Protein backbone atom coordinates (compact mmCIF):
# COMPACT_ATOMS: atom_id res chain seq x y z
CA UNK A 1 0.00 0.00 0.00
CA UNK A 2 2.27 2.76 -1.30
CA UNK A 3 1.09 6.33 -0.65
CA UNK A 4 2.93 9.45 -1.67
CA UNK A 5 2.68 12.20 0.95
CA UNK A 6 1.77 15.55 -0.59
CA UNK A 7 1.40 19.02 0.90
CA UNK A 8 -1.50 21.03 -0.51
CA UNK A 9 -1.47 24.68 -1.43
CA UNK A 10 -3.51 26.76 1.02
CA UNK A 11 -6.23 28.92 -0.53
CA UNK A 12 -8.42 31.64 0.95
CA UNK A 13 -11.28 30.60 3.21
CA UNK A 14 -9.47 27.62 4.72
CA UNK A 15 -9.45 25.65 1.47
CA UNK A 16 -6.69 23.36 0.26
CA UNK A 17 -5.69 22.60 -3.33
CA UNK A 18 -3.89 19.55 -4.66
CA UNK A 19 -2.83 19.25 -8.29
CA UNK A 20 -2.04 15.58 -8.85
CA UNK A 21 -0.41 14.89 -12.21
CA UNK A 22 -0.26 11.11 -12.36
CA UNK A 23 -2.07 7.94 -11.34
CA UNK A 24 -1.41 6.91 -7.77
CA UNK A 25 -2.38 7.08 -4.12
CA UNK A 26 -1.62 10.34 -2.30
CA UNK A 27 -1.94 11.31 1.36
CA UNK A 28 -2.39 14.93 2.45
CA UNK A 29 0.26 15.86 5.00
CA UNK A 30 -2.11 18.33 6.73
CA UNK A 31 -5.48 16.54 6.91
CA UNK A 32 -4.64 12.85 6.55
CA UNK A 33 -7.04 12.48 3.61
CA UNK A 34 -5.96 9.82 1.11
CA UNK A 35 -6.85 10.26 -2.56
CA UNK A 36 -6.60 7.49 -5.14
CA UNK A 37 -6.56 8.79 -8.71
CA UNK A 38 -6.25 7.27 -12.18
CA UNK A 39 -4.77 10.35 -13.84
CA UNK A 40 -4.23 14.09 -13.66
CA UNK A 41 -6.72 15.84 -11.38
CA UNK A 42 -7.18 19.02 -9.35
CA UNK A 43 -8.83 18.53 -5.93
CA UNK A 44 -10.06 21.37 -3.73
CA UNK A 45 -11.16 20.58 -0.17
CA UNK A 46 -11.86 22.18 3.18
CA UNK A 47 -12.83 21.28 6.71
CA UNK A 48 -16.39 22.34 7.60
CA UNK A 49 -18.00 23.08 10.95
CA UNK A 50 -20.56 20.62 12.26
CA UNK A 51 -22.55 23.52 13.82
CA UNK A 52 -24.37 24.07 10.52
CA UNK A 53 -25.15 20.36 9.97
CA UNK A 54 -25.44 18.82 13.47
CA UNK A 55 -29.24 19.09 13.46
CA UNK A 56 -29.32 16.64 10.53
CA UNK A 57 -27.74 13.91 12.66
CA UNK A 58 -30.51 12.05 14.46
CA UNK A 59 -30.24 9.53 17.31
CA UNK A 60 -28.81 6.94 17.65
CA UNK A 61 -26.17 8.61 15.46
CA UNK A 62 -23.82 11.23 16.87
CA UNK A 63 -21.30 13.60 15.37
CA UNK A 64 -18.06 11.68 15.47
CA UNK A 65 -15.40 13.10 13.22
CA UNK A 66 -14.33 15.83 10.85
CA UNK A 67 -16.61 17.00 8.05
CA UNK A 68 -14.98 17.71 4.67
CA UNK A 69 -16.16 19.44 1.50
CA UNK A 70 -14.27 17.83 -1.41
CA UNK A 71 -14.48 19.03 -5.02
CA UNK A 72 -12.75 17.61 -8.05
CA UNK A 73 -12.34 18.94 -11.60
CA UNK A 74 -12.41 15.42 -13.09
CA UNK A 75 -14.67 13.16 -11.03
CA UNK A 76 -13.96 9.97 -13.06
CA UNK A 77 -10.23 10.27 -12.25
CA UNK A 78 -10.84 10.34 -8.48
CA UNK A 79 -11.57 6.69 -7.66
CA UNK A 80 -11.56 6.82 -3.86
CA UNK A 81 -11.10 9.03 -0.81
CA UNK A 82 -10.09 7.62 2.56
CA UNK A 83 -11.09 9.90 5.41
CA UNK A 84 -9.22 10.07 8.72
CA UNK A 85 -11.10 8.61 11.65
CA UNK A 86 -10.80 8.26 15.36
CA UNK A 87 -11.77 5.55 17.79
CA UNK A 88 -12.72 6.17 21.40
CA UNK A 89 -11.41 3.31 23.51
CA UNK A 90 -12.71 4.70 26.77
CA UNK A 91 -16.17 3.84 28.25
N, C-alpha and C positions, 0 to 999 in steps of 0.2 A: 504494500500500500504506500506508494511513493507520492508525497505531496510536496510541491514547491511552495515555500513560504514567500508571500508577497506583501509589500507595504502599499496601501492605497494612497492616492492623492486626496487630501482633505479639501472639500468644497465648502462654500457658504452654507449656513443652516444646518451644520452638523452632518452633512452628507459625505460619503466616501465614494471614490471613483477608482475602478480597476479597469485597465485596458489589458486584456489577455490576448496575446497574438498567436498562440498555438494550442493544439489539443493537449489536454492534461488535467491534473488535479492540483488545485491551488488553495492554500490556506492563508487567510488574512491574518497578518501579525497583530492587528489591533482588536479585532472582534472575535476571532476564532472561527468565523464562518469558513466553510470549505466548499469551493465551487468546482464542479466537474464540467469541462467543456469539450466540445468536439472540434472547435476551430476558433478563429478570431472573434472576440466579443468584447463589448464595453458594458460593464455592470456598475450601476449606481445604487447605493444602499445607505440606509440610515437607521438609527435606533429610535424607536418611537416611545412615547410615554403611555403607560397603561391607563392613566387617569381618564383619557378620552374614550377608552374601549372597555373598561372594567365592568360596566353595567351589562355588557353583552355576555359575560361569563356567568352562567347560572349553576347553582348547586346541583350535583355534588362537585362540580369543577371549581378550581380556584386558579387565580393568576399564579403562574409558577416559573416564569423565566422571561428573558428579554423578548421584545416585540420588534421585528425588523420590517422595513419597507424595502423591497428589492425590485429593481427595474433593470431590464436588459434590452439592448438594441437589437438582438437577434435571438429570440426565444428558442428556436430549434437547436441552437448551438449550446445552450445551457441545459445539460442533461440532468444535473442534480445539485441540490444545495444541502449541506449538512449543517444544522444549527447547533451552537453550543448548548449544553444543558447542565443542570446541576441535580444533585441527588441529596436529599436530606436524610442522614442516617440516624438522627436523633428522634426520639419519641415519635 
